[in-house]
């Protein structure tokens, strides 16, 4: 995607529909017992795949539904993953 284009509408719909399905259907079902696990959601069919790590959830999802796109969320967290690190500055 070049810098002068906006977000991809197909991906934006995937994120919107995936998060809505999680919030409205899965959150109350999964958060009591599965906090920290990952769920890959196919929003159109409302199928989802739960595993201890995001890669495994996505692999299971793609094996069951080849050619589909999935929304990945970490149960009980605001984001599926974080970026962190440590840096030092030498003068």
N, C-alpha and C positions, 0 to 999 in steps of 0.2 A: 504494500500500500504506500503510495507516495504521500509526502507531507501535506499536499493540498487537498487530499480527499478526507472525507469524514469517516466515521466508523462504518464498518460493514453492516448493513441492515439485517442480513441473515444471522450474523453472529449476535447482534444486539437482541434480536427476537429470541434466539436460543438462550441467552443469559436471562432475559426477562421472564420467559416461560419456565425455565429451569428453576430460577429462584422462587417464583410464585408457587410452583408445585412443591418445592421443599418447604416453604413457609406455611402453606395452607394444608398440606397433607402429611409430609414426612417428619417435620420438626417435632411435633408432639409424640409421634410414634418412636422416633429414633433417639431423641436427646436424653431420655431418662437412662438408657442402658448402653448407648453406642457412642458416647462423646469421645471425640478424637479419631474415630474411624472415618473413612471416606466413602462417599456415595456418588456414583456416576449416574446421571439422570438423562433419559431420552424423553424430552418433554411431550412430544406428540403422542407417543404411546403410553406415557407415564410409567414405563418400566424403569427400574433402577437396580443398581448393582452395588452392594456394600462389601467393603474389604478393609483390612487394617492399613493399607497404604493406597495412595492414589493410582499408582501404576497398575497394581493388581486389579483395582476396581475398573479401570479403563480397559485393560486387556480382556477381562470377563465380558464387559459390555460390548466391545468390538467383536469378540468371538461369537456372541449371541446375536448381534445385530450389525453385521458388516455393512459398511457404507453409511452408517448413521453418525450424526454428531451428538456429543454428550456434554452435559454441564456437570462439572465436578465441584463438589462442596465438601468441606470437612465438618462433620457433625459437631455442633456446639461452638463453632468458631465463625468469625466474620469473614474469613478468607480460607481458601483451601491450603495455602502455604504461605510462608514468610520468607523474605530475603533479609539476611542479616550478615554481619561480618565484623571484622576488626581491622582497623587500619592505624598506622602510625605515620607520623610525618617527621622526616629527618631533615634537619637544616644543615 
